């Protein structure tokens, strides 16, 4: 069955939630959205799921694999087990929207909200596109029929009306950041005074804050992490890409570093600990331990499905790596890679083993930044495998991580200075 692209939220209430392996997780209790100040449809952030232990947790939409009429299935990836806490400019659709009085802009008639429809956009986000309302009437025998209208066709759906709170300070900043790319949101966060910056960070959900922290300078990263209590700091590190989390932890005193690693879930801290063994100026320190890895008996169709994942950066989606089991890094014996362009030219039922590029050179984990730079320039790549002496795939280096280390330390704050040497020349010269 193809994934649903429009779902009415009342149908989700009480639905069972299953994990990636089919295990029972709990039940859907609500849907959380981010309200906007410009009256545009709110973006769906995720689900409130009541665990079997009756604890409510928040599950981001990126972790929802499918929404069906009978159940919700989660995709792979970690989910915070912290108790759900609603934040400013957030609204629970079932608990706070249904039953709200509104006014139709077309007729000025009074109505009440009876349901709302979530719809998936081209960017794979979910928004509340439509609202089901019933007009208020004085008729006793028959009720007015239900109408389904656009979010913008109703008055009374502003943040102040729905939450009963004035929108100011951090809430205005969060509204301004809503829908922005993490890099653009990081620019706004960096320009705030310290008190407001901390207030905004406290109000953000973990995944969003992790994405934005990854786009800040090291000094700003350490400043925000130091503001957070250690339990939440560990949650933020879990939500970050392992290589970015390792880069940030490497800048912290050993005692704090070890405490935060100890607070992280073992499966999340393990790849970060491996990366911390390498110099930040080496291929091992630059790599991500989570590239797309397949076994040789996987089909071309499976490989294409993996590179379509919205969680992948364009660089990581540029190729898949093929290795003997296990597929988690460090893998079994590395066999080669298949470029996504090659995948698009092959029949979907063929095996990836038949499309392998087994001749492409590999990076060793101790390769210097200068060596990595030359490697990318020589082979015109945006992603490259890192393999140890025993032919285990350890991870992959992407061109964005290389550029991040070649640019001046303060490039996020000030950009390139006219007197600064060209990044490539400085990086290679120091090699």
Secondary structure, DSSP 8 states (H G I E B T S, - for coil): ----SEEEGGGTTT-EEE-TTS-EEEEEEEEEEE--SS----EEEEEEEEETTS-EEEEEGGGEEEE-SSEEEE-SS----SB----TTEEEIIIIITT-EEEETTT--EEEEEEEEEEE-TTS-EEEEEEEEEE----SSS---EEEEEGGGEES-SHHHHH-----THHHHHHHHTT--HHHHHHHHHHS-HHHHHHHHHHS-HHHHHHHHTTS-HHHHHHHHHHS-HHHHHHHHHHS-HHHHHHHHHTS-HHHHHHHHHHS-HHHHHHHHHHTTS-TTBHHHH-BS---EE-TT-BHHHHHHHHT-TTS-TTGGGEEEEESS--SSS-SBEEEEEEHHHHHHS-TTSBGGGG-B-SS--B-TT-BHHHHHHHHHHHT-SEEEEE-TT-BEEEEEEHHHHHHHHS-TTHHHH---TTS--HHHHHHHT-
